Amino acid sequence: MNKFAVAFKWAVILGILADWFYAIPAILIPNAVVGQLGGEPARMSVWPAFAALLMVLVQLFFFSGACDIHRYRTNAYFAVLFRLVMALFFLCLHPCIYPAIGWYNAVLLLLQLWLLTNALRFGPPVRP
């Protein structure tokens, strides 16, 4: 596997684990996590909990694309697209709420896009 593919794999996996660091607790205690992030508690805490659950579930599909970008290329593209959507959501649609999450996703987007582009440019790994 080329070095860009390996770096892409770890960039995606570490990004997922970082997201899960606050998403999994948000499933169990949503208003506490929202409060820790500087937001106002939700009147119906089921919605932030459900959003966190969806984020965890969607990101499960990115592991295959991260581990083998040549076989699961679409999943690898979606992992990068996910970061774009998250960055746009928090920086453009809701710029005053959780801007740090938007910038975090924007940085990961640029890193993952660069790594994915270079990994695909240098082709699939040579097999003996």
C-alpha positions in Angstrom: 0.0 0.0 0.0 1.4 3.4 -0.9 2.2 5.9 1.9 -0.6 8.2 0.9 -3.2 5.4 1.2 -1.8 4.5 4.7 -1.9 8.1 5.8 -5.5 8.5 4.4 -6.5 5.4 6.3 -5.2 6.8 9.6 -6.6 10.3 8.9 -10.1 8.9 8.4 -9.9 6.5 11.4 -8.6 9.1 13.8 -11.2 11.6 12.5 -13.9 9.0 13.2 -12.6 8.2 16.6 -12.5 11.9 17.5 -16.1 12.4 16.3 -17.1 9.4 18.4 -15.4 10.9 21.4 -18.3 13.3 21.7 -21.0 11.5 19.7 -21.3 8.4 21.8 -21.7 10.3 25.0 -24.2 12.5 23.2 -26.3 9.5 22.5 -26.5 8.7 26.2 -26.5 12.2 27.8 -27.3 14.6 24.9 -28.0 17.8 26.9 -24.8 17.4 29.0 -22.7 17.1 25.9 -24.5 20.0 24.2 -23.9 22.1 27.4 -20.2 21.1 27.4 -19.9 22.3 23.8 -21.3 25.6 24.7 -24.9 25.1 23.4 -28.2 25.5 25.0 -29.9 22.2 26.2 -32.5 20.9 23.8 -36.1 20.9 24.9 -36.5 17.4 23.5 -33.1 15.7 24.0 -34.1 12.9 21.7 -33.1 14.9 18.6 -29.4 15.7 19.5 -29.1 12.1 20.7 -30.6 10.8 17.4 -28.3 13.1 15.4 -25.3 11.7 17.3 -26.5 8.1 16.7 -26.8 8.8 12.9 -23.3 10.3 12.8 -21.9 7.2 14.5 -23.8 4.8 12.1 -22.9 6.7 9.0 -19.2 6.8 9.9 -19.2 3.0 10.2 -19.4 2.9 6.4 -16.1 4.8 6.1 -13.9 2.2 7.6 -13.9 0.0 4.5 -13.0 3.0 2.3 -10.3 4.0 4.7 -8.8 0.5 4.9 -8.9 -0.3 1.1 -9.4 2.9 -1.0 -8.9 1.0 -4.3 -11.6 -1.6 -3.6 -14.0 0.7 -1.8 -13.3 3.9 -3.6 -16.9 5.2 -3.3 -16.8 4.8 0.5 -13.5 6.7 0.6 -15.0 9.5 -1.5 -18.0 9.6 0.9 -15.7 9.9 3.9 -14.3 13.1 2.4 -17.7 14.3 1.3 -18.9 13.8 4.9 -16.3 16.3 6.1 -17.3 18.8 3.4 -21.0 18.6 4.4 -20.1 18.9 8.1 -17.8 21.9 7.5 -20.4 23.7 5.3 -23.2 23.0 7.9 -21.3 24.5 10.8 -19.5 27.3 9.0 -22.0 28.4 6.4 -25.5 27.4 7.6 -25.0 27.9 11.3 -21.8 29.9 11.7 -22.4 31.1 15.2 -23.1 27.6 16.7 -20.1 25.4 17.3 -17.7 27.0 14.8 -14.9 24.8 16.2 -16.6 21.7 14.9 -16.8 23.4 11.5 -13.2 24.3 11.4 -12.1 20.9 12.6 -14.1 19.3 9.8 -12.7 21.8 7.3 -9.1 20.9 8.2 -9.8 17.2 8.1 -11.5 17.7 4.7 -8.4 19.4 3.2 -6.1 16.7 4.7 -8.2 13.8 3.6 -8.9 15.2 0.1 -5.1 15.7 -0.4 -4.3 12.2 0.8 -7.0 10.5 -1.2 -6.1 12.4 -4.4 -2.4 11.4 -4.0 -3.2 7.8 -3.0 -5.4 7.3 -6.1 -2.9 9.1 -8.3 -0.2 6.6 -7.4 -2.5 3.7 -8.1 -3.3 0.5 -6.3 -0.6 -1.3 -4.3 1.7 -3.7 -6.1 0.8 -7.3 -5.2 3.4 -10.0 -5.4 
